[in-house]
Amino acid sequence: MGWLKRLGYQGLSLRECMPYITGQKAGKVAAITFDDGFVNVYQNAMPVLREFGFTATNFFVSNQIGGSNEWDRPLGVLPAACMDADQIRQWLSAGHEVGAHTMDHVHLSELPEEQAFEQLLSCKEKLEAITGEVVDSFAYPYGDQNDKVRELVRKAGYGVAGGTDRRRAAGSDDLMNLPRLTVRRDDTSLHFIAKCLLR
């Protein structure tokens, strides 16, 4: 986040970045997003975001609010706690955005259409009940999507969805499949600067 600030970027939630992506506003901004709604984002990232005056979007798995990364367990991944409802509301009250990531972190393209739509709609409804606000942003678990899935996301009432194409977003991009650059824990400062400046 310090490097973003040094490079002249304002870190914003996806919702706040949309006018810049669509060309309604101009400025040097970066949409900051987190997948899965982990407690470690609440504990570690939120204070840093506050320090730099940045906001971010977190995409929550609605059936694991207050739970853990059950979707990772068959892969042997260690448990990681997910935020509970009170922490989600604190995330929101700090100026950040609550986004959706399905009910169960599923591969949407592998589900029957009715079940996939239920994963999308019920997640949105549960998060809206917790926050009292419209949940407009979505991210595809595993980046798994196709034409049919994107149409279901639109039908469920989302205005924007993040995919996994690794490049900058542009006004010409499909709002149901916005690209995102991944920042990993083993990225060096040079890797990060290159992602900011070259892609």
KAVENLIN-V386459 format. One record per backbone hydrogen bond with DSSP energy under -0.5 kcal/mol. NH is the residue of the N-H (numbers start at 1). CO is the residue of the C=O. E is the energy in kcal/mol with one decimal. If there is no record, write none. Layout:
# KAVENLIN-V386459
NH	CO	E
NH	CO	E
This chain:
# KAVENLIN-V386459
5	1	-2.2
6	2	-2.4
7	3	-2.4
8	5	-1.4
9	4	-2.6
10	28	-1.9
11	9	-0.6
12	30	-2.7
17	13	-1.7
18	14	-1.2
18	15	-0.5
20	17	-1.1
21	17	-2.2
22	18	-2.6
24	19	-1.8
25	19	-2.0
29	27	-1.0
30	10	-2.1
32	12	-2.6
32	30	-0.5
33	31	-0.6
34	57	-2.3
36	59	-1.6
39	81	-2.6
41	38	-1.0
42	38	-1.1
43	39	-2.7
44	40	-2.5
45	40	-0.7
45	41	-0.8
46	41	-2.1
48	44	-0.8
49	45	-2.9
50	46	-2.2
51	47	-2.1
52	48	-1.7
53	49	-0.7
53	50	-0.8
54	49	-2.7
55	11	-1.7
57	32	-2.6
58	97	-2.1
59	34	-2.9
60	58	-0.6
60	99	-2.7
61	36	-0.7
62	60	-0.8
62	102	-1.4
63	103	-2.1
64	61	-1.9
65	62	-1.0
66	83	-2.1
67	64	-2.6
69	80	-1.1
70	68	-2.4
72	69	-1.8
73	69	-0.7
73	70	-0.7
74	70	-0.5
75	72	-1.6
76	73	-2.0
77	72	-1.6
82	67	-2.6
83	37	-3.1
88	84	-2.2
89	85	-2.1
90	86	-2.0
91	87	-2.5
92	88	-2.3
93	89	-2.6
94	90	-1.3
95	92	-2.0
96	91	-1.6
97	56	-2.9
99	58	-3.2
99	97	-0.6
100	137	-2.6
101	60	-1.9
108	106	-1.1
110	107	-1.4
111	108	-1.4
116	112	-2.5
117	113	-2.4
118	114	-1.9
119	115	-2.2
120	116	-1.7
121	117	-3.1
122	118	-2.4
123	119	-0.8
124	120	-1.7
125	121	-2.6
126	122	-2.5
127	123	-2.3
128	124	-2.3
129	125	-1.9
130	126	-1.8
131	127	-2.5
132	128	-2.6
136	134	-0.7
138	160	-1.7
139	100	-1.9
140	162	-1.8
143	140	-2.2
144	141	-2.0
145	143	-0.7
150	146	-2.7
151	147	-1.8
152	148	-1.9
153	149	-2.3
154	150	-2.0
155	151	-2.5
156	152	-2.1
157	154	-1.4
158	153	-1.7
159	136	-2.1
160	136	-1.5
161	175	-2.9
162	138	-2.8
163	178	-3.4
167	165	-1.4
168	199	-1.3
173	170	-2.0
177	174	-2.4
178	161	-2.8
180	165	-2.2
182	180	-0.5
184	182	-0.6
187	184	-1.8
192	188	-2.4
193	189	-2.7
194	190	-2.4
195	191	-2.1
196	192	-1.9
197	193	-2.3
198	194	-2.9
199	194	-0.6
199	195	-0.6
